[in-house]
Every structure is written in structure tokens, then in C-alpha cells.
Amino acid sequence: MSSQRGNIARSRGQKHQNTTAFKNDKYGATTQVKKANSKIHDGLCQHCKGVLEWKVKYNKYKPLTQPRKCVKCSQKTVKDAYHIICKPCSLQLEICCKCGKKEDIVIP
């Protein structure tokens, strides 16, 4: 087992390897998948952008149905899923909309 204590090196390669990549629109894209694929993730740091792109790529992205409350201004202005800060607050404070850290904001 790879999690065994003292078992540092494995003697064999990975057992199962995918021959084809996963496609989220393989059997015809739904409107939700089309909307998620076309979404541009802006106002995020590089890490959060990568996380949301992974969620879209592997069909894990669930869009918001109603606006959420911003943690900075306490208004119901957060329109994007997985974000905690609204766009105006994020631009004003120069922080990431998802994690709230003062990182380099990626501009698409």
C-alpha cells in the first residue's frame, strides 16, 4: 500500500490510466453546461481561477440561483458561484473575489 509507513518508493506505475480525456459535453451539452463553459472568470487570483476552471471542466460547477451576501458590504450583490465578495468591493480593495486574499488578480 502506498500509505504504509516506511513505504517510500513504489516499484510499479499507476494501475489505471485514462485513454481519453473527460468531456463535459460528450452527450450533448445542457444549457447549464454551455453557460458554465462560456463563463469568463475575472477578479480572481491564479489559484482560485484554476479551481473554478477545474470545476467547469469536470462538470462540478454549480451556478448560483439567487444572489449571495457580500462579506465586505453585506449587500446581496454576489452574482457568481463560489465567490464571497462582490465585484465593486473586490476592485476597490484589490482582493480576490473567491478567497479574499490580497493576491495578484488575473486579468483575462
Secondary structure in CASP SS format (residue, H / E / C, confidence):
PFRMAT SS
TARGET T0000
AUTHOR 0000-0000-0000
METHOD secondary structure of the structure
MODEL  1
M C 1.00
S C 1.00
S C 1.00
Q C 1.00
R C 1.00
G C 1.00
N C 1.00
I C 1.00
A C 1.00
R C 1.00
S C 1.00
R C 1.00
G C 1.00
Q C 1.00
K C 1.00
H C 1.00
Q C 1.00
N C 1.00
T C 1.00
T C 1.00
A C 1.00
F C 1.00
K C 1.00
N C 1.00
D C 1.00
K C 1.00
Y C 1.00
G C 1.00
A C 1.00
T C 1.00
T H 1.00
Q H 1.00
V H 1.00
K H 1.00
K H 1.00
A H 1.00
N H 1.00
S H 1.00
K C 1.00
I C 1.00
H C 1.00
D C 1.00
G C 1.00
L E 1.00
C E 1.00
Q H 1.00
H H 1.00
C H 1.00
K H 1.00
G H 1.00
V H 1.00
L H 1.00
E H 1.00
W H 1.00
K H 1.00
V H 1.00
K H 1.00
Y C 1.00
N C 1.00
K C 1.00
Y C 1.00
K C 1.00
P C 1.00
L C 1.00
T C 1.00
Q C 1.00
P C 1.00
R E 1.00
K C 1.00
C C 1.00
V C 1.00
K C 1.00
C C 1.00
S C 1.00
Q C 1.00
K C 1.00
T C 1.00
V E 1.00
K C 1.00
D C 1.00
A C 1.00
Y C 1.00
H C 1.00
I C 1.00
I C 1.00
C C 1.00
K H 1.00
P H 1.00
C H 1.00
S H 1.00
L H 1.00
Q H 1.00
L H 1.00
E C 1.00
I C 1.00
C C 1.00
C C 1.00
K C 1.00
C C 1.00
G C 1.00
K C 1.00
K C 1.00
E C 1.00
D C 1.00
I E 1.00
V E 1.00
I C 1.00
P C 1.00
END
